[in-house]
Structures are given as structure tokens and as C-alpha cells.
Amino acid sequence: MSSNDTPDAGPDLTLGVTLADFGSRKLLRGHVGDQAVLLARVGDELLATGASCTHYGGPLDQGALEGDTVRCPLHHACFSLRTGEALNAPAFDPIACWKVERDGDRYFVREPAAAAARPVHPASAAEPARIVIVGGGAAGFAAAEMLRRRGWGGQLTMLSADADAPCDRPNLSKDYLAGSAPEEWIPLRGADFYADNGIDLRLATTAERIDLGARTVVLNGGATLAWDRLLLATGAEPVRLPIPGADQPHVFTLRSLADSRAIIARAQGAKTAVVLGSGFIGLEVAASLAARGLAVHVVSLDAHPLERVLGAQLGDFVRALHEAQGETFHMGASIAAIGAGTVQLSNGTQLAADLVVIGVGVKPRLGLAEAAGLKLDRGVVVDEFLQTSQPGIYAAGDIAVWPGGAAGQPMRVEHWVVAERQGQVAAHNMLGAREPYRDAPFFWSAHHEVTIRYVGHAQAWDEIRIDGDLAAHDCSVSYLQGGRTLAVATIGRDAQALEQAQRLAAQG
């Protein structure tokens, strides 16, 4: 249970509140007995729900009201205030709804409302009878979950190359790797979920080929699966460099739960670690290993960590956070060779290394789409509805290139929340909706005591504006091109990150 589930603040709603208790706010946190409850002013109504996000327990009263929905300040999940439904990932579980009673100018909350009935999707001749999802990551899981949540009862098969069921991948380089999150937190759903919802989840299974004429997927081993709609959510795989010694058992990449388990197992007997790469994954791995007590060295060809995404000044700020925890940086260098207990850098430096993690980025898995003749351009090209160049085939997540950038320019991003939300939109559209994907990309990254939230997408910029104080961990950093804000990174300004996400999504 999150600390946000306890009634640590706000009035006792069984005694009633007035509109004056809101002041200038639209959201008010209170409690009913030992349950924290959120009150929201929506027009002339007051609506009451649970006060904590079901993703990581974020305080919804510190979030943003959008019509009759509320967004979490931590990771921007969106909930209906009328039904409690988790409308947008990364949350999937609903929040509770409560009855609001009015007596004069006072509003009382005393008991929960009845849970909303699960929708029944009316069958029609136009909708698919069979959907196959290729990929067991964020987009694939979110699509499968949404199809069943919408009440679609057709045959649903989900293929995953991983040996483990879909999991909370961002945690694999953060709290789980650091040892502060137990493994039972990591699966997105328990094993019973797939059986209970009629999802044929096939682990350690790959799709070898798409037969467009027969509308089938050919699996490893030769079996075939027929489909009426097909979602490609094959994700990305770590870049592997041809470094001498990189095939040794103490050298790892990080993408799956199995990868994170293997790194943890090695770290338990290690004293020193070398991480190649100063991007988000590399730095999060470095922070997690440092939290386990290892002496960590970060090696990167770049001049500044995260420079290509955040710029030099914010990148150097992040570097200083890591150095304050004892990590050592070797910028402008790479690994020339890996020995049994050492690494040789390209500048001649030799480092002790009981554990090596290669974190130099990922590349989209495009082989299946390319062999099927789908249109490609640095990824699988989709329209605003996430449909590929082949009718009936959709793509979402790390492989999808969609017209979502400035002035409709093609964009492909490798963010967890983007993949989940694209999976949800693809699910709607595979059932016949015409729902465009219009979200502003969002991700978060943790660096010891500091979390950066980033909304938008800036592949290049000609100006960076910093508002606030980096050293005080209270600032926003805007990335502009031609005077237009493309993206904003915030530290300690969760409400501002939410506002920027709304603005960027509205401007398209």
C-alpha cells in the first residue's frame, strides 16, 4: 500500500465540506474513515474518487483536472472521475468512486459508489473475430488489456519472445535493479489475468513470417495463426557492439526481466562495475548498481551525459548527481576490450570490472515488417490511426513511425508510456474506431534523489531556456526551434510538466 492511501491530510468528508473549502483549487483531498478520497469540482458538480493513482500511488489532488478526468502528477496516468476507469496508461486499474450527497451548501461523502459494470462489446459483422498481437512489451500488453476491457470477445493471441509475462520494464533499471522493489511488483498482471480474460499468451514464441495472402502469422516451429487484425509491437533490442570479450558471462545488456535478474545475481558477488553508455538506461543502471554498493565507472564517447536529449548543461547536472554518489565518469572514451576482471578503454585506461553492462541504445525490431513488405522509414510507417501501409495490420510502440511531430513530421520514440498508449489506441481502432493518436510523448528518469520528467519530443533545437534553479532541483528546461517549444524537461515541477503535456498535445 502506498503512503498516499492513508488519510494523512484534508478534512473528514463524512462531516461535509463547502465550496469555500476548495479555495482557488479544483481538487481537494480528504478522507472517509481510513480511506483517502479526492473531491473534484467539475462545473457545478462535485465528484469523489480514490485519492491515489493505481500505478505508483501518486497523489491525484496534486494532479491536473481535464474536463471530468484527472491526471496523476507522477507519470500522467488519466482517470475518469465519473467511472474511475484508467483511461490512459501507465495505470490500468481503476480508482474507486464515492457517492457525493448535498445538504444545503455542504457536500458529504460517506460510502463508495457501486463499481461500474464491465462493458459488453456488441458483436458486428464488421469487427474482427481474431486478433494476433506480436510482442509482449508495453504496447502489446496495453492493446490486449484494452481489447478485453472494452468487452471484445473474439479470439486473442499474444506472442512474446520473452520467457516472462509482460512486466514493468522501466523498473528493471530503477528500483528493482537497485534492490528496493520486490519482484512481485514487476509483472503488469498476474498469471491468472491472461487465463481469466481469454488471452492466449504464448511466451518464448516468435513470429517468423507474415503471410499477407493467407492472413496468417507463421511461428517458429512452423505453426500458423490466422488473423483478421494484426498488431506489430515487436519493440526494440539492445545494440551489441563488436568489442573483444563482450561474449563473456559477466557482460550484460538490459532489456528483459531475465536480463535484470542476471545482472542482480552477478552484482551480489561483485565489487566493481563498468557501464558503457551515458544515456538514460546506462545512467539508471549505474545509479542502481551504486545503490547496491558497487564501485561504478561510466564510460561514454559523448562529451556530456544525455547531451543529445537534454543538452550539455542539464546533462552535466545529472553527471554531478551521479558523481556525488561515488560514480566515476570517463567521457570521450569507449571500451576497447573486456577481460575476465578488467576492461581496457580506448584511451589506454584499465579499469577493474567484475560486472560490465553495455547500454549504448536500442534498435527497432523491423525484420518481420520488412519481410512483409510494409512501408518503412527508420521504423514501421503508420497513419494517425496507427495502421500500417497494409490494411488490417497496425503497429505500435518502439517500431512505429507516426505523423506526430511538429507540423505533422514523422516521429518515432522509444518511451514506455508512448508504447502503452499507442497500444490502447490501436486496440480501439482494430475494433473499428477512428481514434487518432495525439498524445504528447512523455517519460521519466530517476537519478538518485532527482527525477526528471520530460514531455514532447525535440530531435533538434536552436535554443534552450532554463527557468528556475537547477541546483535547487526546481526548474523547467524548454527546448525550442524557430521560437516554438518542442519539449520541456522539469525537475521538482510536476504540475508544470502536466500543463506542458496538455499544451503540447493540443497543438499537435
Disulfide bonds with the S-S distance in Angstrom:
none
